[in-house]
Amino acid sequence: MADGAQTDSDVGAHVTSFLDGATQSLEIAIYDLRLAAAPGTSMLASFHSAQKRGVTVRLIFNQDHAQTIPVPPPPEIDWEFVDQLKAIGVAVKAVPGVPDLMHHKYVIRDAATPQAAVLSGSTNWTNDSWTREENVIFTVESQELAAAYRQDFEQLWTEPVVALSGRFSNGWLSLKDSTRIRPYFCPGRAMKLVHAMSRSIDSAKKRVRVCSPVITSGPILGTLAEVIGRGDVDVSGVYDATQMDEVQRQWGTQATASWKINAFRSIVAGASFGAKRSTPYAKGSVHDFMHAKILIADDYVYMGSFNLSHSGESNAENVLQVESAAIADECVAYIDKIAARYGAQASKAASP
């Protein structure tokens, strides 16, 4: 997990190491692709090396858009870098980001082999994302999981229309150590995902942690407010204050959204949340957002590219649900660290 104190070489080394392990194929879906200086050079070298090894490489990315929206900020694709990839034989396809975004950040490695693996999370391939933002990256070795991600990739590759992607269901999968995982892909399974998240929050007995730039999904907002109101579960988290301020201004212009303002205010008033005051988005500005996306309810962890947002339900997103006390503990420690950095008080276990 990158918490803003990492260097671009730390994160870049992790990503390039994953790419360098490919023997047959790499399928990459990335929202924002802008790597300058050393990280860009290292990444290009990994692609060169993969091509020389005979690895088939395909890349899809979100086509730039000019929409004025508070979150997520528009991508700024480095077309020169894309052209360099094309020149060495990488197959590239842009996915139109209007009206909805191709917001994935995943890599599928050697999907057709027993050594298949997936890298995903909240991290774009930009210098800011690798140095200034809080983000999460995870890797999973599983041929079944890689097959699920490849199905999503093939939908977008064959017909690059966000609204048509993710329209398939996945059940629980078991890893070699018996950890249970379940992938979700939006927009096709968006409602299934947000209601699964809401049920997990509502049924939590010990703890709930929320880590998201914004919290705007109706089912999640309502359930969080209700659970915090009950006062019988330890709830805390962190969000991006600058982006949530913009969201609330937009809600203020919508008569039907007043309940969301009230719900959000009750959440931050009733639980200990950190709020990062990031730099407001402007073209060419520093991106230092609180960008990680993790939800924890007892021993369930949801993590991926999905902001807990209404707009995210319409975007191309991926989330991995994990059932693991150990991973949940690790993620709780990470969220509590980031939340404390931005003003959250130390969480206290709820009374029985």
Contacts in CASP RR format, 6 or more apart in sequence:
PFRMAT RR
TARGET T0000
AUTHOR 0000-0000-0000
METHOD contacts of the structure
MODEL  1
MADGAQTDSDVGAHVTSFLDGATQSLEIAIYDLRLAAAPGTSMLASFHSA
QKRGVTVRLIFNQDHAQTIPVPPPPEIDWEFVDQLKAIGVAVKAVPGVPD
LMHHKYVIRDAATPQAAVLSGSTNWTNDSWTREENVIFTVESQELAAAYR
QDFEQLWTEPVVALSGRFSNGWLSLKDSTRIRPYFCPGRAMKLVHAMSRS
IDSAKKRVRVCSPVITSGPILGTLAEVIGRGDVDVSGVYDATQMDEVQRQ
WGTQATASWKINAFRSIVAGASFGAKRSTPYAKGSVHDFMHAKILIADDY
VYMGSFNLSHSGESNAENVLQVESAAIADECVAYIDKIAARYGAQASKAA
SP
1 135 0 8 1.000
1 136 0 8 1.000
1 137 0 8 1.000
1 292 0 8 1.000
1 334 0 8 1.000
2 10 0 8 1.000
2 11 0 8 1.000
2 123 0 8 1.000
2 130 0 8 1.000
2 133 0 8 1.000
2 134 0 8 1.000
2 135 0 8 1.000
2 136 0 8 1.000
2 137 0 8 1.000
3 134 0 8 1.000
3 334 0 8 1.000
3 337 0 8 1.000
3 338 0 8 1.000
4 131 0 8 1.000
4 132 0 8 1.000
4 133 0 8 1.000
4 134 0 8 1.000
4 135 0 8 1.000
6 130 0 8 1.000
6 131 0 8 1.000
7 130 0 8 1.000
7 131 0 8 1.000
8 38 0 8 1.000
8 39 0 8 1.000
8 127 0 8 1.000
8 130 0 8 1.000
8 131 0 8 1.000
9 38 0 8 1.000
9 39 0 8 1.000
9 42 0 8 1.000
10 130 0 8 1.000
11 123 0 8 1.000
11 129 0 8 1.000
11 130 0 8 1.000
11 131 0 8 1.000
11 135 0 8 1.000
11 137 0 8 1.000
12 39 0 8 1.000
12 42 0 8 1.000
12 43 0 8 1.000
12 130 0 8 1.000
13 42 0 8 1.000
14 137 0 8 1.000
15 43 0 8 1.000
15 107 0 8 1.000
15 119 0 8 1.000
15 125 0 8 1.000
15 137 0 8 1.000
16 42 0 8 1.000
16 43 0 8 1.000
16 45 0 8 1.000
16 46 0 8 1.000
18 107 0 8 1.000
18 109 0 8 1.000
18 117 0 8 1.000
18 119 0 8 1.000
18 139 0 8 1.000
19 26 0 8 1.000
19 43 0 8 1.000
19 46 0 8 1.000
19 47 0 8 1.000
19 50 0 8 1.000
19 107 0 8 1.000
19 109 0 8 1.000
20 46 0 8 1.000
20 49 0 8 1.000
20 50 0 8 1.000
21 109 0 8 1.000
22 50 0 8 1.000
22 53 0 8 1.000
22 55 0 8 1.000
22 109 0 8 1.000
22 110 0 8 1.000
23 53 0 8 1.000
23 55 0 8 1.000
23 110 0 8 1.000
23 113 0 8 1.000
23 115 0 8 1.000
24 55 0 8 1.000
24 56 0 8 1.000
24 110 0 8 1.000
24 112 0 8 1.000
24 113 0 8 1.000
25 55 0 8 1.000
25 56 0 8 1.000
25 57 0 8 1.000
25 58 0 8 1.000
25 108 0 8 1.000
25 109 0 8 1.000
25 110 0 8 1.000
25 111 0 8 1.000
25 112 0 8 1.000
26 50 0 8 1.000
26 55 0 8 1.000
26 56 0 8 1.000
26 57 0 8 1.000
26 58 0 8 1.000
26 107 0 8 1.000
26 108 0 8 1.000
26 109 0 8 1.000
27 58 0 8 1.000
27 107 0 8 1.000
27 108 0 8 1.000
27 111 0 8 1.000
27 149 0 8 1.000
27 150 0 8 1.000
27 153 0 8 1.000
27 157 0 8 1.000
28 57 0 8 1.000
28 58 0 8 1.000
28 59 0 8 1.000
28 60 0 8 1.000
28 106 0 8 1.000
28 107 0 8 1.000
28 108 0 8 1.000
29 59 0 8 1.000
29 60 0 8 1.000
29 61 0 8 1.000
29 102 0 8 1.000
29 104 0 8 1.000
29 105 0 8 1.000
29 106 0 8 1.000
29 107 0 8 1.000
29 152 0 8 1.000
29 153 0 8 1.000
29 156 0 8 1.000
29 316 0 8 1.000
30 59 0 8 1.000
30 60 0 8 1.000
30 61 0 8 1.000
30 62 0 8 1.000
30 104 0 8 1.000
30 105 0 8 1.000
30 106 0 8 1.000
30 124 0 8 1.000
30 125 0 8 1.000
31 61 0 8 1.000
31 62 0 8 1.000
31 72 0 8 1.000
31 75 0 8 1.000
31 101 0 8 1.000
31 102 0 8 1.000
31 103 0 8 1.000
31 104 0 8 1.000
31 105 0 8 1.000
31 124 0 8 1.000
31 305 0 8 1.000
32 61 0 8 1.000
32 62 0 8 1.000
32 75 0 8 1.000
32 76 0 8 1.000
32 77 0 8 1.000
32 124 0 8 1.000
32 125 0 8 1.000
32 126 0 8 1.000
32 129 0 8 1.000
33 61 0 8 1.000
33 75 0 8 1.000
33 77 0 8 1.000
33 78 0 8 1.000
33 81 0 8 1.000
33 82 0 8 1.000
33 124 0 8 1.000
33 125 0 8 1.000
33 126 0 8 1.000
34 75 0 8 1.000
34 76 0 8 1.000
34 77 0 8 1.000
34 78 0 8 1.000
34 81 0 8 1.000
34 125 0 8 1.000
34 126 0 8 1.000
34 127 0 8 1.000
35 43 0 8 1.000
35 78 0 8 1.000
35 81 0 8 1.000
35 125 0 8 1.000
35 126 0 8 1.000
35 127 0 8 1.000
36 78 0 8 1.000
36 127 0 8 1.000
37 127 0 8 1.000
39 127 0 8 1.000
39 130 0 8 1.000
40 81 0 8 1.000
43 125 0 8 1.000
44 81 0 8 1.000
44 84 0 8 1.000
44 85 0 8 1.000
47 57 0 8 1.000
47 85 0 8 1.000
47 88 0 8 1.000
47 90 0 8 1.000
48 88 0 8 1.000
50 57 0 8 1.000
51 57 0 8 1.000
51 88 0 8 1.000
51 89 0 8 1.000
51 90 0 8 1.000
56 91 0 8 1.000
57 89 0 8 1.000
57 90 0 8 1.000
57 91 0 8 1.000
58 90 0 8 1.000
58 91 0 8 1.000
58 92 0 8 1.000
58 93 0 8 1.000
58 153 0 8 1.000
58 157 0 8 1.000
59 82 0 8 1.000
59 85 0 8 1.000
59 90 0 8 1.000
59 91 0 8 1.000
59 92 0 8 1.000
59 93 0 8 1.000
60 92 0 8 1.000
60 93 0 8 1.000
60 94 0 8 1.000
60 95 0 8 1.000
60 102 0 8 1.000
60 153 0 8 1.000
60 156 0 8 1.000
60 157 0 8 1.000
60 160 0 8 1.000
61 75 0 8 1.000
61 77 0 8 1.000
61 82 0 8 1.000
61 92 0 8 1.000
61 94 0 8 1.000
61 95 0 8 1.000
61 102 0 8 1.000
62 75 0 8 1.000
62 77 0 8 1.000
62 94 0 8 1.000
62 95 0 8 1.000
62 97 0 8 1.000
62 101 0 8 1.000
62 102 0 8 1.000
62 103 0 8 1.000
63 77 0 8 1.000
63 94 0 8 1.000
63 95 0 8 1.000
63 96 0 8 1.000
63 97 0 8 1.000
63 98 0 8 1.000
63 102 0 8 1.000
64 74 0 8 1.000
64 75 0 8 1.000
64 76 0 8 1.000
64 77 0 8 1.000
65 74 0 8 1.000
65 75 0 8 1.000
65 97 0 8 1.000
65 98 0 8 1.000
65 101 0 8 1.000
66 74 0 8 1.000
67 74 0 8 1.000
67 98 0 8 1.000
69 311 0 8 1.000
70 214 0 8 1.000
70 243 0 8 1.000
70 246 0 8 1.000
70 247 0 8 1.000
70 250 0 8 1.000
70 281 0 8 1.000
71 213 0 8 1.000
71 214 0 8 1.000
71 240 0 8 1.000
71 243 0 8 1.000
71 246 0 8 1.000
71 247 0 8 1.000
71 307 0 8 1.000
71 309 0 8 1.000
71 311 0 8 1.000
72 101 0 8 1.000
72 103 0 8 1.000
72 213 0 8 1.000
72 307 0 8 1.000
73 281 0 8 1.000
73 287 0 8 1.000
73 289 0 8 1.000
75 124 0 8 1.000
76 283 0 8 1.000
76 284 0 8 1.000
77 94 0 8 1.000
82 92 0 8 1.000
85 92 0 8 1.000
86 92 0 8 1.000
93 157 0 8 1.000
93 160 0 8 1.000
94 160 0 8 1.000
95 102 0 8 1.000
95 156 0 8 1.000
95 160 0 8 1.000
95 161 0 8 1.000
95 162 0 8 1.000
95 316 0 8 1.000
96 102 0 8 1.000
96 160 0 8 1.000
96 161 0 8 1.000
96 162 0 8 1.000
97 162 0 8 1.000
99 314 0 8 1.000
100 162 0 8 1.000
100 163 0 8 1.000
100 187 0 8 1.000
100 311 0 8 1.000
100 314 0 8 1.000
100 315 0 8 1.000
100 316 0 8 1.000
101 162 0 8 1.000
101 312 0 8 1.000
101 315 0 8 1.000
101 316 0 8 1.000
102 156 0 8 1.000
102 160 0 8 1.000
102 162 0 8 1.000
102 315 0 8 1.000
102 316 0 8 1.000
103 305 0 8 1.000
103 306 0 8 1.000
103 312 0 8 1.000
103 315 0 8 1.000
103 316 0 8 1.000
103 317 0 8 1.000
104 120 0 8 1.000
104 152 0 8 1.000
104 305 0 8 1.000
104 316 0 8 1.000
104 317 0 8 1.000
104 318 0 8 1.000
105 120 0 8 1.000
105 121 0 8 1.000
105 122 0 8 1.000
105 123 0 8 1.000
105 124 0 8 1.000
105 125 0 8 1.000
105 304 0 8 1.000
105 305 0 8 1.000
106 118 0 8 1.000
106 119 0 8 1.000
106 120 0 8 1.000
106 121 0 8 1.000
106 149 0 8 1.000
106 305 0 8 1.000
106 318 0 8 1.000
107 118 0 8 1.000
107 119 0 8 1.000
107 120 0 8 1.000
108 116 0 8 1.000
108 117 0 8 1.000
108 118 0 8 1.000
108 146 0 8 1.000
108 149 0 8 1.000
108 150 0 8 1.000
108 153 0 8 1.000
109 116 0 8 1.000
109 117 0 8 1.000
109 118 0 8 1.000
109 119 0 8 1.000
109 146 0 8 1.000
110 116 0 8 1.000
110 117 0 8 1.000
110 146 0 8 1.000
111 143 0 8 1.000
111 146 0 8 1.000
111 147 0 8 1.000
111 149 0 8 1.000
111 150 0 8 1.000
113 143 0 8 1.000
114 143 0 8 1.000
115 141 0 8 1.000
116 141 0 8 1.000
116 142 0 8 1.000
116 143 0 8 1.000
116 145 0 8 1.000
116 146 0 8 1.000
116 147 0 8 1.000
117 139 0 8 1.000
117 140 0 8 1.000
117 141 0 8 1.000
117 142 0 8 1.000
117 146 0 8 1.000
118 139 0 8 1.000
118 140 0 8 1.000
118 142 0 8 1.000
118 145 0 8 1.000
118 146 0 8 1.000
118 149 0 8 1.000
119 137 0 8 1.000
119 138 0 8 1.000
119 139 0 8 1.000
120 137 0 8 1.000
120 138 0 8 1.000
120 149 0 8 1.000
120 304 0 8 1.000
120 305 0 8 1.000
120 318 0 8 1.000
120 320 0 8 1.000
121 135 0 8 1.000
121 136 0 8 1.000
121 137 0 8 1.000
121 138 0 8 1.000
121 293 0 8 1.000
121 303 0 8 1.000
121 304 0 8 1.000
121 305 0 8 1.000
122 135 0 8 1.000
122 136 0 8 1.000
122 137 0 8 1.000
122 291 0 8 1.000
122 292 0 8 1.000
122 293 0 8 1.000
122 303 0 8 1.000
122 304 0 8 1.000
122 305 0 8 1.000
123 129 0 8 1.000
123 130 0 8 1.000
123 135 0 8 1.000
123 136 0 8 1.000
123 137 0 8 1.000
123 291 0 8 1.000
126 287 0 8 1.000
128 286 0 8 1.000
128 287 0 8 1.000
128 288 0 8 1.000
129 135 0 8 1.000
129 287 0 8 1.000
129 291 0 8 1.000
132 286 0 8 1.000
132 287 0 8 1.000
132 288 0 8 1.000
133 287 0 8 1.000
133 288 0 8 1.000
133 289 0 8 1.000
133 290 0 8 1.000
133 291 0 8 1.000
134 276 0 8 1.000
134 289 0 8 1.000
134 290 0 8 1.000
134 291 0 8 1.000
134 292 0 8 1.000
134 338 0 8 1.000
135 291 0 8 1.000
135 292 0 8 1.000
136 292 0 8 1.000
136 293 0 8 1.000
136 294 0 8 1.000
136 303 0 8 1.000
136 304 0 8 1.000
136 334 0 8 1.000
138 303 0 8 1.000
138 304 0 8 1.000
138 320 0 8 1.000
140 175 0 8 1.000
140 181 0 8 1.000
140 320 0 8 1.000
141 175 0 8 1.000
141 176 0 8 1.000
142 173 0 8 1.000
142 175 0 8 1.000
142 181 0 8 1.000
144 173 0 8 1.000
145 173 0 8 1.000
145 181 0 8 1.000
145 183 0 8 1.000
145 320 0 8 1.000
148 170 0 8 1.000
148 173 0 8 1.000
148 183 0 8 1.000
148 185 0 8 1.000
149 183 0 8 1.000
149 318 0 8 1.000
151 168 0 8 1.000
152 165 0 8 1.000
152 166 0 8 1.000
152 168 0 8 1.000
152 185 0 8 1.000
152 316 0 8 1.000
152 318 0 8 1.000
155 164 0 8 1.000
155 165 0 8 1.000
155 166 0 8 1.000
155 167 0 8 1.000
156 162 0 8 1.000
156 165 0 8 1.000
156 316 0 8 1.000
162 187 0 8 1.000
162 314 0 8 1.000
162 315 0 8 1.000
162 316 0 8 1.000
163 187 0 8 1.000
163 314 0 8 1.000
165 185 0 8 1.000
165 187 0 8 1.000
165 188 0 8 1.000
165 316 0 8 1.000
166 185 0 8 1.000
166 186 0 8 1.000
166 187 0 8 1.000
166 188 0 8 1.000
166 189 0 8 1.000
166 316 0 8 1.000
167 188 0 8 1.000
167 189 0 8 1.000
168 185 0 8 1.000
168 188 0 8 1.000
168 189 0 8 1.000
169 189 0 8 1.000
169 192 0 8 1.000
170 182 0 8 1.000
170 183 0 8 1.000
170 184 0 8 1.000
170 185 0 8 1.000
171 182 0 8 1.000
172 180 0 8 1.000
172 181 0 8 1.000
172 182 0 8 1.000
173 180 0 8 1.000
173 181 0 8 1.000
173 182 0 8 1.000
173 183 0 8 1.000
174 180 0 8 1.000
174 181 0 8 1.000
175 181 0 8 1.000
179 322 0 8 1.000
179 323 0 8 1.000
179 324 0 8 1.000
179 327 0 8 1.000
180 322 0 8 1.000
180 323 0 8 1.000
180 324 0 8 1.000
181 320 0 8 1.000
181 321 0 8 1.000
181 322 0 8 1.000
181 323 0 8 1.000
182 320 0 8 1.000
182 321 0 8 1.000
183 318 0 8 1.000
183 319 0 8 1.000
183 320 0 8 1.000
183 321 0 8 1.000
184 192 0 8 1.000
184 193 0 8 1.000
184 196 0 8 1.000
184 318 0 8 1.000
184 319 0 8 1.000
184 320 0 8 1.000
184 321 0 8 1.000
185 316 0 8 1.000
185 317 0 8 1.000
185 318 0 8 1.000
186 193 0 8 1.000
186 306 0 8 1.000
186 312 0 8 1.000
186 313 0 8 1.000
186 314 0 8 1.000
186 315 0 8 1.000
186 316 0 8 1.000
186 317 0 8 1.000
186 318 0 8 1.000
186 319 0 8 1.000
187 312 0 8 1.000
187 313 0 8 1.000
187 314 0 8 1.000
187 315 0 8 1.000
187 316 0 8 1.000
187 317 0 8 1.000
190 312 0 8 1.000
190 313 0 8 1.000
190 314 0 8 1.000
190 317 0 8 1.000
191 313 0 8 1.000
193 302 0 8 1.000
193 306 0 8 1.000
193 319 0 8 1.000
194 217 0 8 1.000
194 218 0 8 1.000
194 219 0 8 1.000
194 220 0 8 1.000
194 313 0 8 1.000
195 219 0 8 1.000
196 302 0 8 1.000
196 321 0 8 1.000
197 217 0 8 1.000
197 219 0 8 1.000
197 220 0 8 1.000
197 295 0 8 1.000
197 297 0 8 1.000
197 302 0 8 1.000
197 308 0 8 1.000
198 219 0 8 1.000
198 220 0 8 1.000
198 222 0 8 1.000
198 223 0 8 1.000
200 295 0 8 1.000
200 297 0 8 1.000
200 298 0 8 1.000
200 300 0 8 1.000
200 302 0 8 1.000
201 208 0 8 1.000
201 220 0 8 1.000
201 223 0 8 1.000
201 224 0 8 1.000
201 227 0 8 1.000
201 295 0 8 1.000
201 297 0 8 1.000
202 223 0 8 1.000
202 226 0 8 1.000
202 227 0 8 1.000
203 297 0 8 1.000
203 298 0 8 1.000
204 227 0 8 1.000
204 233 0 8 1.000
204 297 0 8 1.000
204 298 0 8 1.000
205 233 0 8 1.000
205 298 0 8 1.000
206 233 0 8 1.000
206 234 0 8 1.000
206 298 0 8 1.000
206 349 0 8 1.000
206 350 0 8 1.000
207 233 0 8 1.000
207 234 0 8 1.000
207 235 0 8 1.000
207 296 0 8 1.000
207 297 0 8 1.000
207 298 0 8 1.000
207 332 0 8 1.000
207 349 0 8 1.000
207 350 0 8 1.000
208 224 0 8 1.000
208 227 0 8 1.000
208 233 0 8 1.000
208 234 0 8 1.000
208 235 0 8 1.000
208 236 0 8 1.000
208 295 0 8 1.000
208 296 0 8 1.000
208 297 0 8 1.000
209 235 0 8 1.000
209 236 0 8 1.000
209 237 0 8 1.000
209 294 0 8 1.000
209 295 0 8 1.000
209 296 0 8 1.000
209 331 0 8 1.000
209 332 0 8 1.000
209 335 0 8 1.000
209 336 0 8 1.000
210 224 0 8 1.000
210 235 0 8 1.000
210 236 0 8 1.000
210 237 0 8 1.000
210 238 0 8 1.000
210 239 0 8 1.000
210 273 0 8 1.000
210 295 0 8 1.000
210 308 0 8 1.000
210 335 0 8 1.000
211 237 0 8 1.000
211 238 0 8 1.000
211 239 0 8 1.000
211 290 0 8 1.000
211 292 0 8 1.000
211 293 0 8 1.000
211 294 0 8 1.000
211 295 0 8 1.000
211 334 0 8 1.000
211 335 0 8 1.000
211 338 0 8 1.000
211 339 0 8 1.000
212 239 0 8 1.000
212 292 0 8 1.000
212 293 0 8 1.000
212 294 0 8 1.000
212 295 0 8 1.000
212 307 0 8 1.000
212 308 0 8 1.000
212 309 0 8 1.000
213 239 0 8 1.000
213 240 0 8 1.000
213 243 0 8 1.000
213 244 0 8 1.000
213 289 0 8 1.000
213 290 0 8 1.000
213 291 0 8 1.000
213 293 0 8 1.000
213 307 0 8 1.000
214 239 0 8 1.000
214 240 0 8 1.000
214 243 0 8 1.000
214 244 0 8 1.000
214 247 0 8 1.000
214 307 0 8 1.000
214 308 0 8 1.000
214 309 0 8 1.000
215 221 0 8 1.000
215 224 0 8 1.000
215 239 0 8 1.000
215 244 0 8 1.000
215 264 0 8 1.000
215 267 0 8 1.000
215 308 0 8 1.000
215 309 0 8 1.000
216 247 0 8 1.000
216 260 0 8 1.000
216 307 0 8 1.000
216 308 0 8 1.000
216 309 0 8 1.000
216 310 0 8 1.000
216 311 0 8 1.000
217 308 0 8 1.000
217 309 0 8 1.000
217 310 0 8 1.000
217 312 0 8 1.000
217 313 0 8 1.000
218 260 0 8 1.000
218 263 0 8 1.000
218 310 0 8 1.000
220 308 0 8 1.000
221 260 0 8 1.000
221 263 0 8 1.000
221 264 0 8 1.000
221 267 0 8 1.000
222 263 0 8 1.000
224 235 0 8 1.000
224 263 0 8 1.000
224 267 0 8 1.000
225 263 0 8 1.000
225 266 0 8 1.000
225 267 0 8 1.000
227 233 0 8 1.000
227 235 0 8 1.000
228 235 0 8 1.000
228 266 0 8 1.000
228 267 0 8 1.000
228 270 0 8 1.000
228 271 0 8 1.000
229 266 0 8 1.000
229 270 0 8 1.000
231 350 0 8 1.000
232 350 0 8 1.000
232 351 0 8 1.000
233 350 0 8 1.000
234 347 0 8 1.000
234 348 0 8 1.000
234 349 0 8 1.000
234 350 0 8 1.000
235 271 0 8 1.000
236 271 0 8 1.000
236 272 0 8 1.000
236 273 0 8 1.000
236 335 0 8 1.000
236 336 0 8 1.000
236 339 0 8 1.000
236 344 0 8 1.000
236 347 0 8 1.000
237 271 0 8 1.000
237 272 0 8 1.000
237 273 0 8 1.000
237 274 0 8 1.000
237 335 0 8 1.000
237 336 0 8 1.000
237 339 0 8 1.000
237 344 0 8 1.000
238 273 0 8 1.000
238 274 0 8 1.000
238 275 0 8 1.000
238 276 0 8 1.000
238 290 0 8 1.000
238 335 0 8 1.000
238 338 0 8 1.000
238 339 0 8 1.000
238 342 0 8 1.000
238 344 0 8 1.000
239 273 0 8 1.000
239 274 0 8 1.000
239 275 0 8 1.000
239 276 0 8 1.000
239 290 0 8 1.000
240 275 0 8 1.000
240 276 0 8 1.000
240 278 0 8 1.000
240 289 0 8 1.000
240 290 0 8 1.000
240 291 0 8 1.000
241 275 0 8 1.000
241 276 0 8 1.000
241 277 0 8 1.000
241 278 0 8 1.000
241 342 0 8 1.000
242 276 0 8 1.000
242 277 0 8 1.000
242 278 0 8 1.000
242 279 0 8 1.000
242 280 0 8 1.000
242 289 0 8 1.000
243 278 0 8 1.000
243 289 0 8 1.000
244 264 0 8 1.000
244 275 0 8 1.000
248 261 0 8 1.000
248 264 0 8 1.000
250 257 0 8 1.000
251 257 0 8 1.000
251 258 0 8 1.000
251 260 0 8 1.000
251 261 0 8 1.000
252 258 0 8 1.000
252 261 0 8 1.000
267 273 0 8 1.000
268 275 0 8 1.000
272 339 0 8 1.000
272 344 0 8 1.000
272 345 0 8 1.000
272 346 0 8 1.000
272 347 0 8 1.000
273 339 0 8 1.000
273 344 0 8 1.000
274 338 0 8 1.000
274 339 0 8 1.000
274 340 0 8 1.000
274 341 0 8 1.000
274 342 0 8 1.000
274 343 0 8 1.000
274 344 0 8 1.000
275 342 0 8 1.000
275 343 0 8 1.000
276 289 0 8 1.000
276 290 0 8 1.000
276 341 0 8 1.000
276 342 0 8 1.000
277 342 0 8 1.000
278 288 0 8 1.000
278 289 0 8 1.000
278 290 0 8 1.000
279 285 0 8 1.000
279 286 0 8 1.000
279 287 0 8 1.000
279 288 0 8 1.000
281 287 0 8 1.000
290 338 0 8 1.000
290 342 0 8 1.000
292 334 0 8 1.000
292 335 0 8 1.000
292 338 0 8 1.000
293 303 0 8 1.000
293 304 0 8 1.000
293 305 0 8 1.000
293 306 0 8 1.000
293 307 0 8 1.000
293 308 0 8 1.000
294 301 0 8 1.000
294 302 0 8 1.000
294 303 0 8 1.000
294 304 0 8 1.000
294 331 0 8 1.000
294 334 0 8 1.000
294 335 0 8 1.000
295 301 0 8 1.000
295 302 0 8 1.000
295 303 0 8 1.000
295 308 0 8 1.000
296 302 0 8 1.000
296 328 0 8 1.000
296 331 0 8 1.000
296 332 0 8 1.000
296 335 0 8 1.000
298 328 0 8 1.000
299 323 0 8 1.000
299 324 0 8 1.000
299 325 0 8 1.000
299 328 0 8 1.000
300 321 0 8 1.000
300 322 0 8 1.000
300 323 0 8 1.000
300 328 0 8 1.000
301 321 0 8 1.000
301 322 0 8 1.000
301 323 0 8 1.000
301 324 0 8 1.000
301 327 0 8 1.000
301 328 0 8 1.000
301 331 0 8 1.000
302 319 0 8 1.000
302 320 0 8 1.000
302 321 0 8 1.000
302 322 0 8 1.000
303 319 0 8 1.000
303 320 0 8 1.000
303 322 0 8 1.000
303 331 0 8 1.000
304 317 0 8 1.000
304 318 0 8 1.000
304 319 0 8 1.000
304 320 0 8 1.000
305 317 0 8 1.000
305 318 0 8 1.000
305 319 0 8 1.000
306 312 0 8 1.000
306 317 0 8 1.000
306 318 0 8 1.000
306 319 0 8 1.000
322 328 0 8 1.000
336 344 0 8 1.000
336 346 0 8 1.000
336 347 0 8 1.000
340 346 0 8 1.000
END
